Amino acid sequence: MTRIKKLTGGNVVPGRSQNKPMQEAFILVKGNTMQEFERAMAAIEESHGRILHSYPPNVITALLEPGITGDLRGRAVIESIDMDEISDERLKKATGEIRMAMVTWNDHLKTRKGKTSRDDTSGALSWGDPSRLPPDPPPHIQERLRRREREMERPKKPGKNKPRRND
């Protein structure tokens, strides 16, 4: 193992200046065989890209230099490369694991922008809204609370709970 790999954990891409900006990409691989998937991975690495995640046999996320996407799109094993959110139209056409990967990619990009599909509160109440009430506890807990409330309302018997004097 070289000294550079030891110092960087092996994240250096040979033949590439480490100062060039790289962009995350969602890459859809054509076909369903591991051979095609491995060819796609090799093509990315040959183009000085760095594979971040691989979901065989169809999806790869990688860091790519912006100028190499055209080269990769021309490869026979690459179906598509997306740097931005995947359109709703394409999401509707996709099925199974590929669709799930596309939705995850979109959520990842939305998270980077500071919002996710789970954060849509446009129609929600404000936390300061006076009509906002805590949820009701389960029935057995409610019964326990009511019992304790009744016990607290009962008049105290004389002689009990008198303050002590320290003489």
ROTILUM-861263 format. One record per residue (C-alpha): residue in one letter; x, y, z. Coordinates in nm, 3 decimals, padded with zeros to 5 digits. Layout:
ROTILUM-861263
<"A"; <X; Y; Z>>
...
//
This chain:
ROTILUM-861263
<"M"; <00.000; 00.000; 00.000>>
<"T"; <00.139; 00.338; -00.092>>
<"R"; <00.192; 00.617; 00.156>>
<"I"; <-00.080; 00.830; -00.011>>
<"K"; <-00.339; 00.554; 00.025>>
<"K"; <-00.245; 00.510; 00.392>>
<"L"; <-00.284; 00.882; 00.462>>
<"T"; <-00.608; 00.933; 00.270>>
<"G"; <-00.780; 00.601; 00.331>>
<"G"; <-00.753; 00.515; -00.039>>
<"N"; <-00.984; 00.795; -00.158>>
<"V"; <-00.737; 00.945; -00.404>>
<"V"; <-00.838; 00.899; -00.768>>
<"P"; <-00.520; 00.833; -00.971>>
<"G"; <-00.456; 01.069; -01.263>>
<"R"; <-00.698; 01.334; -01.138>>
<"S"; <-00.619; 01.667; -00.983>>
<"Q"; <-00.769; 01.673; -00.635>>
<"N"; <-00.874; 02.038; -00.678>>
<"K"; <-01.127; 01.987; -00.957>>
<"P"; <-01.489; 02.017; -00.845>>
<"M"; <-01.685; 01.695; -00.853>>
<"Q"; <-02.058; 01.650; -00.850>>
<"E"; <-02.272; 01.367; -00.717>>
<"A"; <-02.452; 01.168; -00.983>>
<"F"; <-02.725; 00.904; -00.991>>
<"I"; <-02.633; 00.652; -01.261>>
<"L"; <-02.881; 00.400; -01.396>>
<"V"; <-02.720; 00.093; -01.556>>
<"K"; <-02.878; -00.085; -01.854>>
<"G"; <-02.950; -00.454; -01.818>>
<"N"; <-02.971; -00.678; -01.516>>
<"T"; <-02.646; -00.872; -01.514>>
<"M"; <-02.343; -00.827; -01.291>>
<"Q"; <-02.120; -00.815; -01.600>>
<"E"; <-02.298; -00.504; -01.727>>
<"F"; <-02.290; -00.353; -01.380>>
<"E"; <-01.914; -00.415; -01.347>>
<"R"; <-01.854; -00.265; -01.692>>
<"A"; <-02.045; 00.047; -01.585>>
<"M"; <-01.836; 00.071; -01.267>>
<"A"; <-01.516; 00.033; -01.470>>
<"A"; <-01.629; 00.306; -01.711>>
<"I"; <-01.690; 00.544; -01.421>>
<"E"; <-01.349; 00.473; -01.271>>
<"E"; <-01.177; 00.507; -01.611>>
<"S"; <-01.332; 00.853; -01.638>>
<"H"; <-01.174; 00.941; -01.303>>
<"G"; <-01.506; 00.921; -01.122>>
<"R"; <-01.537; 00.791; -00.769>>
<"I"; <-01.809; 00.541; -00.681>>
<"L"; <-01.989; 00.632; -00.361>>
<"H"; <-02.258; 00.363; -00.346>>
<"S"; <-02.350; 00.071; -00.567>>
<"Y"; <-02.683; -00.108; -00.571>>
<"P"; <-02.639; -00.400; -00.811>>
<"P"; <-02.747; -00.461; -01.074>>
<"N"; <-02.893; -00.122; -01.172>>
<"V"; <-02.794; 00.181; -00.965>>
<"I"; <-02.465; 00.356; -00.885>>
<"T"; <-02.408; 00.689; -00.714>>
<"A"; <-02.072; 00.846; -00.786>>
<"L"; <-01.871; 01.165; -00.780>>
<"L"; <-01.807; 01.282; -01.136>>
<"E"; <-01.630; 01.574; -01.293>>
<"P"; <-01.897; 01.782; -01.472>>
<"G"; <-01.730; 01.747; -01.814>>
<"I"; <-01.728; 01.367; -01.826>>
<"T"; <-02.101; 01.299; -01.810>>
<"G"; <-02.132; 01.318; -02.190>>
<"D"; <-01.861; 01.053; -02.229>>
<"L"; <-02.032; 00.820; -01.985>>
<"R"; <-02.379; 00.871; -02.136>>
<"G"; <-02.239; 00.744; -02.465>>
<"R"; <-02.136; 00.413; -02.313>>
<"A"; <-02.353; 00.114; -02.402>>
<"V"; <-02.399; 00.008; -02.038>>
<"I"; <-02.515; 00.348; -01.904>>
<"E"; <-02.886; 00.421; -01.938>>
<"S"; <-02.893; 00.762; -01.768>>
<"I"; <-02.695; 01.001; -01.549>>
<"D"; <-02.874; 01.249; -01.325>>
<"M"; <-02.711; 01.528; -01.131>>
<"D"; <-03.042; 01.688; -01.030>>
<"E"; <-03.375; 01.558; -00.904>>
<"I"; <-03.538; 01.287; -01.113>>
<"S"; <-03.866; 01.403; -01.267>>
<"D"; <-04.204; 01.281; -01.144>>
<"E"; <-04.270; 01.145; -01.493>>
<"R"; <-03.966; 00.915; -01.474>>
<"L"; <-04.054; 00.816; -01.117>>
<"K"; <-04.399; 00.704; -01.228>>
<"K"; <-04.250; 00.487; -01.502>>
<"A"; <-03.993; 00.325; -01.273>>
<"T"; <-04.079; 00.020; -01.064>>
<"G"; <-03.945; -00.178; -00.770>>
<"E"; <-03.597; -00.118; -00.641>>
<"I"; <-03.511; 00.131; -00.915>>
<"R"; <-03.806; 00.351; -00.817>>
<"M"; <-03.709; 00.328; -00.451>>
<"A"; <-03.351; 00.431; -00.537>>
<"M"; <-03.481; 00.726; -00.742>>
<"V"; <-03.703; 00.847; -00.456>>
<"T"; <-03.411; 00.813; -00.216>>
<"W"; <-03.190; 01.013; -00.454>>
<"N"; <-03.450; 01.292; -00.472>>
<"D"; <-03.484; 01.298; -00.092>>
<"H"; <-03.105; 01.313; -00.062>>
<"L"; <-03.095; 01.619; -00.289>>
<"K"; <-03.384; 01.785; -00.107>>
<"T"; <-03.206; 01.728; 00.224>>
<"R"; <-02.900; 01.903; 00.085>>
<"K"; <-03.121; 02.197; -00.013>>
<"G"; <-03.263; 02.201; 00.339>>
<"K"; <-03.605; 02.049; 00.282>>
<"T"; <-03.746; 01.700; 00.239>>
<"S"; <-04.081; 01.558; 00.139>>
<"R"; <-04.144; 01.488; 00.510>>
<"D"; <-04.092; 01.855; 00.602>>
<"D"; <-04.389; 02.002; 00.414>>
<"T"; <-04.572; 02.193; 00.686>>
<"S"; <-04.752; 02.444; 00.467>>
<"G"; <-05.094; 02.331; 00.586>>
<"A"; <-04.996; 02.240; 00.941>>
<"L"; <-05.074; 02.427; 01.259>>
<"S"; <-04.817; 02.643; 01.431>>
<"W"; <-04.677; 02.512; 01.760>>
<"G"; <-04.813; 02.825; 01.927>>
<"D"; <-05.168; 02.766; 01.798>>
<"P"; <-05.408; 02.763; 02.099>>
<"S"; <-05.612; 02.482; 01.943>>
<"R"; <-05.311; 02.247; 01.952>>
<"L"; <-05.362; 02.000; 02.237>>
<"P"; <-05.149; 01.709; 02.353>>
<"P"; <-05.269; 01.361; 02.249>>
<"D"; <-05.494; 01.166; 02.483>>
<"P"; <-05.316; 00.901; 02.687>>
<"P"; <-05.429; 00.537; 02.660>>
<"P"; <-05.751; 00.449; 02.851>>
<"H"; <-05.579; 00.263; 03.136>>
<"I"; <-05.351; 00.563; 03.199>>
<"Q"; <-05.648; 00.801; 03.184>>
<"E"; <-05.825; 00.589; 03.450>>
<"R"; <-05.518; 00.604; 03.676>>
<"L"; <-05.499; 00.981; 03.636>>
<"R"; <-05.870; 01.025; 03.716>>
<"R"; <-05.832; 00.803; 04.026>>
<"R"; <-05.543; 01.015; 04.154>>
<"E"; <-05.736; 01.335; 04.082>>
<"R"; <-06.029; 01.202; 04.292>>
<"E"; <-05.790; 01.110; 04.574>>
<"M"; <-05.646; 01.459; 04.574>>
<"E"; <-05.995; 01.618; 04.588>>
<"R"; <-06.105; 01.421; 04.899>>
<"P"; <-06.095; 01.622; 05.220>>
<"K"; <-05.800; 01.529; 05.438>>
<"K"; <-05.873; 01.355; 05.769>>
<"P"; <-05.797; 01.556; 06.080>>
<"G"; <-05.477; 01.460; 06.255>>
<"K"; <-05.298; 01.346; 05.946>>
<"N"; <-05.042; 01.543; 05.756>>
<"K"; <-04.998; 01.799; 06.038>>
<"P"; <-04.680; 01.996; 06.012>>
<"R"; <-04.415; 01.879; 06.256>>
<"R"; <-04.261; 02.109; 06.507>>
<"N"; <-03.895; 02.100; 06.573>>
<"D"; <-03.879; 02.161; 06.951>>
//
